[in-house]
Amino acid sequence: MTTLLAGPGRRPAGKHAAAPAGRFRGLWNASPLTYLTLLVALFLSIFPIYWMIAMATRTNDVVADVPPPLLPGGNGGGNIERLFNNPDAFFAKGLLNSVIASGVVTVTTVFFASLAGFAFAKLRFRGKNGLLLVIIATMMIPVQMGIIPLYMIMVELGWQNQLQAVIVPFLVTGFGVFMMRQYAEQAVPDELIEAARVDGCTTFGIYWRVVLPALRPAAGVLGLFTFMQTWNEFMWPLAVLNPDNPTVQLSINNLANAHFQDYTLMFAGTSVAVLPLLIVFIIFGRQIIGGIMEGAVKA
């Protein structure tokens, strides 16, 4: 009777009603302890950021209060104005330098890593395994061990206190190549590449039209990690740049090393420095979801 009422092309009412219940059964059957744990983890993650933003709108005389003030004050605009007018921080220049460096490094890393990952995963050439081992070996060397020789190279090139010294050494990473190689190995079928070759596509055309759309989810994750890592980089810019041409992290460090530590100014600078990361996270988060829906190749 239920099947007859459903009509042609329609799902039976019983099956249609049972599907959502089965889909969300695991969600609704979660124990109260699970929700409590998630709420505590969410609170511990968000509260430091909220308190930092709240302190950025306060004055220095309430920073050390116990218990600390939890509501925002009315000095946010004044603190941000003092931040950008501070003669020791060069905050506006540091913010611009970080945007340029992080943006360029992210784009080049995603491009070169996906191109190399496609080559290592799907192309045949001599020495492929040996080169891949060399790339993996570079991931095992601590970054601190390369600072001195890298700094000597920058001196020889005359790139001290120039933004390209922060950009050029990190145009591609071994981790990015390995990550894209592993994803391309699973996401791009060999039959799809062979079909593109039969249609007359060049190797770069195969990469651009076939491989890169399939790598969008991994490219979004790699781009997000690369931008965050470059934006938060402190040691190498400190070694190669001067205080008058800083990145945003060096600008905040200049505020901390001043004769008088203005804590609200430091909180304001940190709050402003976090905003680009949130924007990039939102953008790349949408790209990851869109890539899963549109760019994934069904085996």
Salt bridges, closest charged atoms under 4 A:
GLU185 OE1 - ARG181 NH2 3.95
ASP190 OD1 - LYS122 NZ 2.95
ASP262 OD2 - ARG82 NH1 2.72
GLU294 OE1 - ARG216 NH1 3.42
